[in-house]
Amino acid sequence: MIRTLTAALGALAIAGAAFAQAPDTENDPREPRVFESRGEVTANGERIRYRATAGETFLRDTDGKAVASIFSTSYVREGVTDPRQRPVAFIFNGGPGSASLWLHMGVFGPQHLVLPSDGDDDGAAPYEIGPNPHSLLDQADMVFIDPVGTGYSRALGDADPAKFWGVREDAEWLGQFIRTWLTENRRWNSPKYLIGESYGTTRIGALMNELELGWNNVAFNGVVLVSSVLEFSNNRPTQPLGYAGLLPGYAATAWYHEKVDRDAWDGDYDAFLRDARDFTTDEYLPVLLRGRDVEEERFDATAERMSALTGLSEDYLRSANLIVPLNRFRNEILREEGVTVGRFDSRYTGQEPDGVRENPEGDPSGYGIAAGYTAAMRDHYTRNLGVDITDTYVTLGGVRDWNWNAGEAGGNNSFVNVSMWLERAMRQNSDLRVLVTNGIYDLATPFFGTEMTFNKLAYDPERVTMTYYEAGHMMYLHHPSLEALAEDVREFIADGN
């Protein structure tokens, strides 16, 4: 079936199933829904024509029965002489339980959403949506993946959704999708990349075990970890390493909101953060580890220094025994102003119903962007790509009872450590490189916790690149950081080919 679609890209949309898999009469008798279109975008100053394919791929169990449908959106550049020389990037977000709309409409896709740059609420529609000059299409074809339970992806028939929800389970089924996509598109010999955000970086670690570490492996040229969390103990404030991983992020937040004496560092932000890092490893963490054995004078000196770096009062820190859980910090740092700071991005602030709460009412850096991104993704699907689906689109939260038992990589979301699988993959694949991107104001996956992971001797520092942005978890909300992030990823892929 061919029909004309009036779209911002001037694309011809073809709704159909030209490359659809065979139906499964037992679990889902219809063919997977596939929508094709063509478009153009100027990315990195280059005009690019591409073919977009948005649709379902059926995943099958060992008996060949279709048990789940993955909805993905692929953008493939047209006019390429030899696709084997053209990189392909598989891209997803995290949660677990998030669709890939954030990276899709925020930074890499051919269309993007433009929100306020400095932590303001997104308000209500209409939002600014248009061609994305920062799209990665000049460097790589892209496949945006929504795991089961997110976006339009779902379990089929009588299949139990829980079989897809877990550290190992998720990687197993997404691994099947990636292998299927490579086969159907004849791209096994193309340079391959994984790009994930937040839990999506955890997913990359698990995919290293699923795809890299076996005889039937898929060797990747590189992975991009956007707001990384591989070693959960380094950013879960339930024990000393978790509190240490957060403290420099607390300091950065206090600097941003002018709760520290900037003149004490002559206004040198980088020197201030270096001192916060040094204090954390050399003074704060040893005091936490000594506990009751620490001398009173040393405890008081630590409280005084911690106060100067975090903006929290010495009395508060002494009363808290120097232990400040994330939600307490978010409420305490600007309590006098009657607002709380964001978890994903501590530049954002939100009004609280009263001034004595211990836990924030919500996350202003979450509810301040969710409506805009959901509207932008659905608008792009219906208006530009011709996706004629009226099913509920799950932005975030459709996944429940995640199985955190990751075998040798640990269990429980405070102790999962998929870093070991990435380390091993780098030892077994000499071409595998890693780009780690960090938002300074990210308190969900704090930059110092990530540094603690990659400072381990098991990593080859020559193949790991760390970058930093003056923004939060979704650093691409900040316009200068979006430009820098897009350029960093573009250069990373270009350097690997």
Residue, then its C-alpha position, 0 to 999 in steps of 0.5 A: m500500500i502506497r500513500t503520500l504523507t505531507a511531512a516536515l521532511g517532504a518525505l514519501a511514506i510507504a506504509g507496509a511490510a516490504f521486509a516483514q517477517a512471516p506471521d506467527t499463526e500461533n501467537d500473533p497471526r498478523e505480519p509485523r507492522v513496518f512503515e517506510s519513508r524517505g527524507e533529507v537532513t543537513a547534518n554537520g553541514e552535509r545534506i544527506r538523503y536517507r531511508a527510514t524504517a519504523g516497525e516491528t521485529f518479532l523475536r522467537d524462542t528456540d521453537g521458532k514461536a514469536v514471543a515478543s515484538i521489538f519496535s525500532t526505527s532505522y535511518v540508513r543513508e542512501g547512495v552509499t557505494d559499499p555499506r560494508q564501509r558504513p558504520v551502524a550504531f544501535i542506540f537505546n535509553g535506559g530505565p530499565g523501562s524507557a523507550s529510546l525517544w530521549l536519544h532519538m529526539g534529543v541528540f542523534g535523530p534527523q529531527h529533534l526537540v529544542l527545549p530551554s537550555d538552562g533548566d526551565d520547565d518545558g511547559a505545554a505544546p506546541y514545542e519546537i521540533g525541527p531538522n537536527p543539524h547535530s544528527l549522527l547520520d553523516q557518520a553512521d546509520m542508526v537503529f533506535i531500539d525500544p526494549v520489550g515493555t517500552g514504546y510500542s514493543r511488547a510481549l506477544g500472545d501468552a508470553d510472560p513479559a517477565k522473561f524479557w525483564g532482567v539484566r541477563e534476559d534483556a541482553e539476550w533478547l536485544g542480542q537476538f534483535i541485533r543479530t536479526w537486524l544485521t542479517e536482514n540488512r546484510r550489515w554483518n561486515s559493517p563497523k558496529y557501535l552501541i550507544g546507550e544512556s543511563y541503564g542503557t550503559t548497563r545494557i551495553g555491559a550486559l550485551m558485551n557478555e551476550l554478543e562479544l564473549g562467545w563463539n557466535n559473537v558480534a565484535f564492536n568497534g566502539v561503545v558510547l556510554v552516555s551518563s554511565v552506570l556499570e558498577f552500581s555500588n559507586n553511585r548508590p548511597t547505601q554504603p561508603l563508596g556510594y556516598a563518595g561517588l556522589l560527593p563531587g556532584y554535590a559540590a558541583t551543584a552547590w557551586y552552580h547555585e552559589k552556595v559555596d564561596r567561589d572566591a576561595w578558589d578565585g572563581d576557578y571551577d576546575a580547581f574547585l572540582r579537583d579539590a572536591r575529588d581529592f577531598t573525597t578520596d583522601e579525607y572523606l572516604p577514610v573517615l567514613l571507613r574508620g567510623r567510630d574509630v575516627e578522632e573527634e578533631r579529624f571528624d570536625a575538620t572533615a565536617e568543616r571542609m565538607s561544608a565548604l565544598t557542598g554548601l551544607s552547614e557544619d551542624y547539619l553534617r555533624s548531625a548526619n554523621l557526614i552521611v547525606p543521602l541523595n534525596r536529603f541533599r536535594n531538599e537541603i541545599l536550597r531549603e531556605e528558598g523553598v525549592t528542591v534540585g533535580r536528580f537527573d539534572s541539579r540545575y533544575t529546581g522545583q517548588e515543594p509543598d512545604g519546607v520541612r520535607e525529607n524527600p522531594e515531591g518529584d524530580p523537576s528535571g524529569y517532569g520538566i521535560a517528559a511532556g515535550y519529549t513524548a509529544a515530539m516522538r509521537d509527532h515525528y512518528t505520525r507526521n514524518l514517518g507515517v507510523d499509523i499505530t494507535d497503541t499506547y506508547v510507553t515513554l517510561g515505566g511500563v516495565r516492572d519486577w526487573n530481575w537484577n540477578a546478573g550471575e557473576a556480575g552480581g545481584n540487586n541494583s545496589f551491587v550489579n557490576v557489569s563493568m567486568w564484562l566490558e573489561r573482558a570484552m576489551r581484553q578479547n577485542s583489541d579494536l574495542r574503544v569506549l567513549v564515556t560522557n558525563g554531565i557534571y550536574d548529574l546526580a543519578t549517575p554521578f561523574f565521580g562514581t564513573e571515574m571510580t569505575f574507569n580508574k581501575l587497572a583492568y581498563d586500557p586508558e589508551r582506549v577509554t575517552m572521558t568527556y564532561y559537560e556543564a549539564g546533567h544526566m541528559m546533557y543534550l538539554h543544554h544547547p552548548s553541551l548538545e553541540a559538544l556531545a554530538e561532535d565528540v560522538r561523531e569524532f569517536i566514530a570517525d576515528g575508528n574507521 
